[in-house]
Amino acid sequence: QVQLVESGGGLVQPGGSLRLSCAASETIVSISAMRWYRQVPGNLREWVASVGNGGTKTYADSVKGRFTIARDNAKNTVYLQMNSLKPEDTAVYYCYANSGPRDSWGQGTQVTVSS
């Protein structure tokens, strides 16, 4: 199981930008896919974005065109660049890593979009 630590969350105004980071305890080259999820209290955790080790990226419709996922293998870090933020983007954002049968989750970082 890989250890994941999210950072970069905080308070941002609508229309603003924020970059989240997910630092892994091991090289992410060996991880098949890394993903970002988000969760509002009382709701199910929803998938936001994914990136495979080959660089293939996919996004949820709600964030497509606004969010960008990227991985820096040298830094063992995955990023989520969030632009044009909306109040409905407010949630706890979680990093997820999958490698075969292994599932790993970070503890989450709070993102609040409000004026």
C-alpha atoms as an extended CHARMM CRD file, in Angstrom:
* protein
*
       115  EXT
         1         1  GLN       CA              0.0000000000        0.0000000000        0.0000000000  PROA      1               0.0000000000
         2         2  VAL       CA              1.3870000000        3.3710000000       -1.0450000000  PROA      2               0.0000000000
         3         3  GLN       CA              1.0930000000        6.3320000000        1.2990000000  PROA      3               0.0000000000
         4         4  LEU       CA             -0.5280000000        9.4110000000       -0.2180000000  PROA      4               0.0000000000
         5         5  VAL       CA             -0.5480000000       12.9200000000        1.2180000000  PROA      5               0.0000000000
         6         6  GLU       CA             -2.6980000000       15.6600000000       -0.3090000000  PROA      6               0.0000000000
         7         7  SER       CA             -1.9730000000       19.3500000000        0.0400000000  PROA      7               0.0000000000
         8         8  GLY       CA             -2.8690000000       22.6670000000       -1.5480000000  PROA      8               0.0000000000
         9         9  GLY       CA             -6.4600000000       23.0070000000       -0.4400000000  PROA      9               0.0000000000
        10        10  GLY       CA             -7.8760000000       26.1940000000        0.9700000000  PROA      10              0.0000000000
        11        11  LEU       CA            -10.3270000000       29.0250000000        0.4440000000  PROA      11              0.0000000000
        12        12  VAL       CA            -10.6500000000       30.5380000000       -3.0100000000  PROA      12              0.0000000000
        13        13  GLN       CA            -13.1080000000       32.9470000000       -4.6150000000  PROA      13              0.0000000000
        14        14  PRO       CA            -15.4290000000       31.8220000000       -7.4200000000  PROA      14              0.0000000000
        15        15  GLY       CA            -13.5990000000       31.9810000000      -10.7210000000  PROA      15              0.0000000000
        16        16  GLY       CA            -10.2690000000       31.5240000000       -9.0260000000  PROA      16              0.0000000000
        17        17  SER       CA             -7.6970000000       28.7720000000       -9.3330000000  PROA      17              0.0000000000
        18        18  LEU       CA             -6.0930000000       26.2780000000       -7.0280000000  PROA      18              0.0000000000
        19        19  ARG       CA             -3.5080000000       23.5430000000       -7.4660000000  PROA      19              0.0000000000
        20        20  LEU       CA             -3.7190000000       20.3820000000       -5.3980000000  PROA      20              0.0000000000
        21        21  SER       CA             -0.7700000000       18.0650000000       -4.8850000000  PROA      21              0.0000000000
        22        22  CYS       CA             -0.6400000000       14.3890000000       -3.9990000000  PROA      22              0.0000000000
        23        23  ALA       CA              2.7470000000       13.1600000000       -2.8240000000  PROA      23              0.0000000000
        24        24  ALA       CA              3.3470000000        9.4120000000       -2.9260000000  PROA      24              0.0000000000
        25        25  SER       CA              5.6970000000        7.4030000000       -0.7340000000  PROA      25              0.0000000000
        26        26  GLU       CA              7.0790000000        5.4790000000       -3.6990000000  PROA      26              0.0000000000
        27        27  THR       CA              7.7130000000        6.0430000000       -7.3630000000  PROA      27              0.0000000000
        28        28  ILE       CA              4.4550000000        6.5400000000       -9.1970000000  PROA      28              0.0000000000
        29        29  VAL       CA              5.9030000000        4.9390000000      -12.3100000000  PROA      29              0.0000000000
        30        30  SER       CA              4.9000000000        1.5730000000      -10.8360000000  PROA      30              0.0000000000
        31        31  ILE       CA              1.3350000000        2.7300000000      -10.1320000000  PROA      31              0.0000000000
        32        32  SER       CA             -1.1060000000        1.8500000000      -12.8840000000  PROA      32              0.0000000000
        33        33  ALA       CA             -3.4260000000        4.7820000000      -12.3410000000  PROA      33              0.0000000000
        34        34  MET       CA             -3.8370000000        7.7340000000      -10.0430000000  PROA      34              0.0000000000
        35        35  ARG       CA             -7.1100000000        9.5190000000       -9.5140000000  PROA      35              0.0000000000
        36        36  TRP       CA             -8.7030000000       12.4250000000       -7.7570000000  PROA      36              0.0000000000
        37        37  TYR       CA            -12.0420000000       12.1230000000       -5.9900000000  PROA      37              0.0000000000
        38        38  ARG       CA            -14.0730000000       14.5870000000       -3.9850000000  PROA      38              0.0000000000
        39        39  GLN       CA            -16.7080000000       14.2860000000       -1.3200000000  PROA      39              0.0000000000
        40        40  VAL       CA            -19.2130000000       16.5980000000        0.3210000000  PROA      40              0.0000000000
        41        41  PRO       CA            -20.2960000000       15.5780000000        3.8350000000  PROA      41              0.0000000000
        42        42  GLY       CA            -23.3390000000       13.3280000000        3.6050000000  PROA      42              0.0000000000
        43        43  ASN       CA            -22.7460000000       12.4860000000       -0.0450000000  PROA      43              0.0000000000
        44        44  LEU       CA            -20.9690000000        9.7000000000       -1.8850000000  PROA      44              0.0000000000
        45        45  ARG       CA            -17.3880000000       10.1900000000       -2.8930000000  PROA      45              0.0000000000
        46        46  GLU       CA            -17.3290000000       11.0500000000       -6.5810000000  PROA      46              0.0000000000
        47        47  TRP       CA            -14.6170000000       10.5750000000       -9.1440000000  PROA      47              0.0000000000
        48        48  VAL       CA            -13.0730000000       13.7350000000      -10.5910000000  PROA      48              0.0000000000
        49        49  ALA       CA            -10.0850000000       12.8510000000      -12.7700000000  PROA      49              0.0000000000
        50        50  SER       CA             -7.6970000000       10.0180000000      -13.6210000000  PROA      50              0.0000000000
        51        51  VAL       CA             -4.2840000000        9.6490000000      -15.2010000000  PROA      51              0.0000000000
        52        52  GLY       CA             -2.6850000000        6.3690000000      -16.2440000000  PROA      52              0.0000000000
        53        53  ASN       CA              1.0180000000        5.6100000000      -16.2520000000  PROA      53              0.0000000000
        54        54  GLY       CA              0.9640000000        6.1060000000      -20.0020000000  PROA      54              0.0000000000
        55        55  GLY       CA             -0.3870000000        9.6210000000      -19.5990000000  PROA      55              0.0000000000
        56        56  THR       CA             -3.9990000000        8.9760000000      -20.5820000000  PROA      56              0.0000000000
        57        57  LYS       CA             -6.2690000000       11.4580000000      -18.8200000000  PROA      57              0.0000000000
        58        58  THR       CA             -9.9870000000       11.3490000000      -18.1950000000  PROA      58              0.0000000000
        59        59  TYR       CA            -12.3170000000       13.7380000000      -16.4060000000  PROA      59              0.0000000000
        60        60  ALA       CA            -15.7720000000       13.8850000000      -14.9550000000  PROA      60              0.0000000000
        61        61  ASP       CA            -18.1810000000       15.9580000000      -17.0190000000  PROA      61              0.0000000000
        62        62  SER       CA            -18.6030000000       18.3980000000      -14.1550000000  PROA      62              0.0000000000
        63        63  VAL       CA            -14.9450000000       19.4530000000      -14.2900000000  PROA      63              0.0000000000
        64        64  LYS       CA            -14.0040000000       18.8340000000      -17.9110000000  PROA      64              0.0000000000
        65        65  GLY       CA            -12.4200000000       21.9010000000      -19.4590000000  PROA      65              0.0000000000
        66        66  ARG       CA            -11.7110000000       23.4530000000      -16.0670000000  PROA      66              0.0000000000
        67        67  PHE       CA             -9.5300000000       20.9040000000      -14.2570000000  PROA      67              0.0000000000
        68        68  THR       CA             -6.2840000000       19.3340000000      -15.4060000000  PROA      68              0.0000000000
        69        69  ILE       CA             -4.6180000000       16.2870000000      -13.8820000000  PROA      69              0.0000000000
        70        70  ALA       CA             -0.8780000000       15.7890000000      -14.2900000000  PROA      70              0.0000000000
        71        71  ARG       CA              1.7950000000       13.5200000000      -12.8930000000  PROA      71              0.0000000000
        72        72  ASP       CA              5.4330000000       14.2860000000      -12.2060000000  PROA      72              0.0000000000
        73        73  ASN       CA              7.1970000000       10.9570000000      -11.8740000000  PROA      73              0.0000000000
        74        74  ALA       CA             10.4750000000       12.5690000000      -10.7810000000  PROA      74              0.0000000000
        75        75  LYS       CA              8.7310000000       14.1570000000       -7.8030000000  PROA      75              0.0000000000
        76        76  ASN       CA              6.4200000000       11.2020000000       -7.1090000000  PROA      76              0.0000000000
        77        77  THR       CA              3.5710000000       13.6730000000       -7.2150000000  PROA      77              0.0000000000
        78        78  VAL       CA              0.2330000000       14.0020000000       -8.9630000000  PROA      78              0.0000000000
        79        79  TYR       CA             -1.3900000000       17.4020000000       -9.3690000000  PROA      79              0.0000000000
        80        80  LEU       CA             -4.8810000000       18.6700000000       -9.9400000000  PROA      80              0.0000000000
        81        81  GLN       CA             -4.9580000000       22.1490000000      -11.4400000000  PROA      81              0.0000000000
        82        82  MET       CA             -8.3910000000       23.6320000000      -10.8440000000  PROA      82              0.0000000000
        83        83  ASN       CA             -9.4380000000       26.7210000000      -12.7790000000  PROA      83              0.0000000000
        84        84  SER       CA            -12.6960000000       28.6510000000      -13.0030000000  PROA      84              0.0000000000
        85        85  LEU       CA            -13.7400000000       27.2800000000       -9.6530000000  PROA      85              0.0000000000
        86        86  LYS       CA            -17.4010000000       27.2500000000       -8.6980000000  PROA      86              0.0000000000
        87        87  PRO       CA            -19.0770000000       27.0150000000       -5.2920000000  PROA      87              0.0000000000
        88        88  GLU       CA            -20.2400000000       23.5050000000       -6.1860000000  PROA      88              0.0000000000
        89        89  ASP       CA            -16.5870000000       22.4690000000       -6.3870000000  PROA      89              0.0000000000
        90        90  THR       CA            -16.4280000000       22.8460000000       -2.6100000000  PROA      90              0.0000000000
        91        91  ALA       CA            -15.5240000000       19.4620000000       -1.1480000000  PROA      91              0.0000000000
        92        92  VAL       CA            -12.7960000000       17.4090000000        0.4250000000  PROA      92              0.0000000000
        93        93  TYR       CA            -10.5230000000       16.2230000000       -2.3590000000  PROA      93              0.0000000000
        94        94  TYR       CA             -8.8800000000       12.8100000000       -2.1110000000  PROA      94              0.0000000000
        95        95  CYS       CA             -6.0070000000       11.2650000000       -3.9770000000  PROA      95              0.0000000000
        96        96  TYR       CA             -6.2920000000        7.5980000000       -4.9680000000  PROA      96              0.0000000000
        97        97  ALA       CA             -3.7440000000        5.1580000000       -6.3420000000  PROA      97              0.0000000000
        98        98  ASN       CA             -4.3480000000        1.7830000000       -7.9170000000  PROA      98              0.0000000000
        99        99  SER       CA             -1.7760000000       -0.8540000000       -8.7520000000  PROA      99              0.0000000000
       100       100  GLY       CA             -3.2920000000       -4.1980000000       -9.5640000000  PROA      100             0.0000000000
       101       101  PRO       CA             -5.2290000000       -5.3350000000       -6.4920000000  PROA      101             0.0000000000
       102       102  ARG       CA             -3.8800000000       -2.5080000000       -4.3320000000  PROA      102             0.0000000000
       103       103  ASP       CA             -6.0240000000        0.5050000000       -3.4520000000  PROA      103             0.0000000000
       104       104  SER       CA             -4.5740000000        3.4690000000       -1.5750000000  PROA      104             0.0000000000
       105       105  TRP       CA             -6.2450000000        6.6670000000       -0.3820000000  PROA      105             0.0000000000
       106       106  GLY       CA             -4.9420000000        9.9200000000        0.9900000000  PROA      106             0.0000000000
       107       107  GLN       CA             -6.5360000000       11.6980000000        3.9380000000  PROA      107             0.0000000000
       108       108  GLY       CA             -7.9760000000       14.5000000000        1.8420000000  PROA      108             0.0000000000
       109       109  THR       CA             -7.6060000000       18.2560000000        1.5690000000  PROA      109             0.0000000000
       110       110  GLN       CA            -10.4470000000       20.7560000000        1.9430000000  PROA      110             0.0000000000
       111       111  VAL       CA            -11.3170000000       23.0410000000       -0.9480000000  PROA      111             0.0000000000
       112       112  THR       CA            -13.8060000000       25.8270000000       -0.2910000000  PROA      112             0.0000000000
       113       113  VAL       CA            -15.0120000000       28.1000000000       -3.0860000000  PROA      113             0.0000000000
       114       114  SER       CA            -16.7740000000       31.1200000000       -1.6640000000  PROA      114             0.0000000000
       115       115  SER       CA            -16.7860000000       34.8920000000       -1.8460000000  PROA      115             0.0000000000
